[in-house]
Structure formats: structure tokens, C-alpha cells
Amino acid sequence: MTKTNSTLPKTVIYATDLRTTVAVAVGLLVIALIGSAAPPAQAQTFTILHSFAGPDGKSPYAGVTMDQTGNLYGTTFEGGNTGGDCGSNGCGTVFELKPEGSGWILHPLYTFSGPDGANPTARVIIGPDGNLYGTTGSGGAADLGTVFRLRPPAIACKTALCPWTETVLHSFQGGSDGELPQYGDLVFDQQGNIYGTAPYGGSPTPNCSSGCGVAYELTPSNGAWTESILYRFQGENDGGVPFAGLIFDTAGNLYGTTALGGTDFGVVYKLSPSEGGWTESVIYTFPFDADPYGGLIFDQIGNLYGITNGPTQDQTVVYELTPAGSGWTFNQLYSFYVGSFAKLTMDPAGNLYGTLFAADLEVFRLTPSNGQWTQTGFTGGVGDFRYGSVILDASGNVYATASGAGSYGVGAVFEITL
């Protein structure tokens, strides 16, 4: 029952909207940075907030989300319930980490069992109603993944063991519907509708026998949710296999990336709403084997930023797309010879943050100055397999996950205090 995608791409996939899995590494990558060694890390405090043990979850592939009071919320790909549909590894969990006293306490919010979803690899997000929303990469009615909502108990909980109530908003069916929505974060519009992607399903094409994926919308009505397919990718010039999620611009257009299509190396695309539906246009086609799984973010003036494979083997590049007339200009900002698959994060000063999959640096920061970008690395020896994006609190402290870390080697949430 706990289906994990057997056709995962050769690199690992993971991936904050301004308005608001997983594959095993083929081997350790070279840690050197292009042109020179990494600059010395600045003074910092590194703390593991929680080490997963298995029953409370394991393999936290996605990053975490923070609420207004500083509590963290996240998912684990495995752990929790075992046996039955979940096998020996478990179907995964949703958790809360709450600061209490001088430490952090984990509150298990929900444990998946299969029919209600299994194996979440994307973050949960906080909806406009204060509930948590997310996706699972398998499970559900057809074992092809779900979109779910978690609500807290109606009565205030006085213990740590008060599970939240889960509702499956949509079970993916494959065929003309999507399937296996494993990686990209969901996003809400101002009316409370949900938008996301599924990398498979849609309509079979010569390039994708089970479909090259879809972008979809879920609309609430009278307590139920109705799915509408915004676009079915063909895997040709329009792109295909959208692992990353969607983001909005200020005009209500959606943007995302695909791992295939274009010149067969992936594209950056735009979905524009109209009275007759949504129109897809490609704003950039990668000329090298990019596999841009990390998705996109906007800065305050409308430039796009992302991270992807580079033009040479084992290279990863951070890039910027700037509007130029009727098109967009690609700028390579920085290169690593070590893998990174997570969505970038930008702080109010315009610095970019990201995680590295297997390197001495847990988190990197890129700082712009006079047209150049300077890299600063932060390390604490947490371990490898950092797939998820980072978040920052109001003080600039960094929070992230690593799935091969912690006291038991099955994952941890960590903080870097700058």
C-alpha cells in the first residue's frame, strides 16, 4: 500500500511564497566550491531541537513551517504506524515542535495509516483558517496520494498526546487526474483556494506513458473541495513532470518549474488566469540538464530565484531570472560542486539561504554586493540528507531538517542561531 515512486529521477527532489523523494544519493559528492574553498563560517550556535526515533517519525525530508508564536510544524516520510498498509517503515507523521523552557518538546499531531494518506514529502502550510494543509506522496483511495487538512482539537489539549483531526480533501486517481504529489508545497490564493502540482498523471503522451503531470486547484464549497485541473503537461516545449510547487506573483499569475520538456532539460513556466481557464507559457528553457526540482521564489521587485543542477557534472547553480522586455534573462549567481535540491529562502535584506545535501555546510547564505554574491556557510555536523528548505524567524535564526541525522540516525530538526 505504501507506494514509493519507483521512477524517481536521478537526483533528489524537494522543495515560501512571498504572499504568505526522494532518491538515495548515488554517492558522496565533492565538497569543494567552484573557484575556492568555502569562506570560514561566522560565529553561530548549532542546536538539534529534536532527534526522531521511529515511533515519533523518521526521515523528515521536507523543511518546517513556523506559526506566529514560534511553534514549528513538519512532516516525516516514514515512522509512526507500522504493519498493515504501512509495512515495517511506517506511513509517516505530522508533528509540532514547541519551545518550552530552555528546550523544545515534540507534539505528535497525526500518524498516517494508508487510506488517509501515506509518506508525506512536502511541508505542511498554515491555511488562512489556521489549520494545517499538506500532501502525501501515496495512500488515499487509489494509493496515488492525497491533499489533506489537519484541525486541532475543539477543546484545548492539556497533554502532549492530543491528535489532530485529519480530513482528506482530495485523493488523486491518476488517468486524467494527477498522481503522486510528493514534493512541492501547496499555496493559497486570497479567496482560500488551494493550488499545487502533481508530477505524474494528466494525459498520456509519447514522453510520459502515465502523463507528464498537472497543475491543479482545489475549491471549497459547502464543506467539500472540488478539484479543477489548470493544466496538463505534455512533456514537450511546454515542459513536463512538475515536481516543484507553485508561487503567485502580485497579478495572480502562477509560476513553477518542470524537470522535463523544453529541450528535454526542464523549463520555468507561467500560468495566467482568464475567463476561459488558465494559459500556460514558458518563460525560460534550460539549455543544460537542469532538473530544476527546487522551485522558485520572488524578490520584492519581481525577480525569480531558484536552484538546479548545473551544466557540468555534480554542479549545482543558484540562478536569477529577471524580466527583460517581453522575456526573461537568466543570471547564474553562484555554483557549488555539491548537491542541493531545496527551495531557496530570502530574508528581508535580500540574502538567499539554502541547504546542501551532503557537505560540511548544513546551510549556506548568499549575500549580494555590487553585482556579486558572497557565500557564507553555517555548519554543525548534523549529518547528510538535507532535502528541505530553511525558514528564518524574526531574529534571523535558521531552522531546517536533516533525514540522516540525530541520535538515532533517522532524522532531526535543527536550529542555527546567528
Secondary structure by P-SEA (a helix, b strand, c coil): ccccccccccccccccccccccccccccccccccccccccccbbbbbbcccccccccccccbbbbbcccbbbbbccccccccccccccccccbbbbbbbcccbbbbbbcccccccccccccbbbbbccccccccccccccccccbbbbcccccccccccccbbbbbbbcccccccccccccccbbbbbcccccccccccccccccccccccccccbbbbbcccbbbbbbccccccccccccccbbbbbcccccccccccccccccbbbbbbbbccccbbbbbccccccccccccccccccccccccccccccccbbbbbbbbbcccbbbbbbcccccccccbbbbbcccbbbbbccccccccbbbbbbcccbbbbbbbbccccccccbbbbbcccccccccccccccccccbbbbbcc
